[in-house]
Amino acid sequence: MSEIKIPMVEIFETVEGEGTRAGFPTVFVRLFGCNLRCVWCDTKYSYPPEKADKVMTITQIVDQVKQYRSTHLCLTGGEPLLYGAQSLALIQALLEVDRLTDIHIETNGAIELAPFLDAIDSPKVRYIMDYKLPDSGEMERMLPGNLGLLRPQDELKFVIGSELDFQTAKQVLIKYPTQALPLFSPVWETMPPHKLVTLMLEHGLAGVKLNMQLHKIIWDPATRGV
């Protein structure tokens, strides 16, 4: 298992930029490759036609993670579950790092979660799952069955770029009940945060959390490694 190799983009330490752990110092492990091509993707450098910055063994990844002091870790991409058994082996190896108290995995909604949930039973591991909406151009790739598998410790993120996206997200939550916390994240260029807040209040979405991206406020949105 330790010699399994995975295409990588970067490993770095910063503060978590979004979700319920926003603001906590966090180690980010960014894998290369994604099975979607969302219109508003902000990490296009993590998938072809770009090339992987490097290929690392699981041992090398874990050793680099151990150099940092944060107790939170975000496994992201691209799509970090893209490699199936290899991705699973990496998560299991990260679970053996005693210092880590929270491992959250940012997945895009187009990967079956069941194999990972079946294989890993740890309160340390959480899934932050996107559900792509019409403006993304990838909504037809979503797997609605994943929503019923999400647990109370998981999060379900909707990136809202328009009122159509907003209405669609509402309908998804009605049609596919989930235990995960729903997060509505604005596309600033087309859905200013104040407009999204107004919509949430007008529609009485008391159980939905506004999700702002702190890293885009702290640093230039195009900056890598932060």
PyMOL commands that set and color helices and strands:
alter all, ss='L'
color gray80, all
select helices_A, chain A and resi 44-46+58-65+85-95+114-119+134-136+139-141+144-149+163-175+193-202+214-218
alter helices_A, ss='H'
color red, helices_A
select strands_A, chain A and resi 5-15+25-31+54-57+72-76+102-107+125-130+155-160+181-186+209-210
alter strands_A, ss='S'
color yellow, strands_A
deselect
rebuild
show_as cartoon
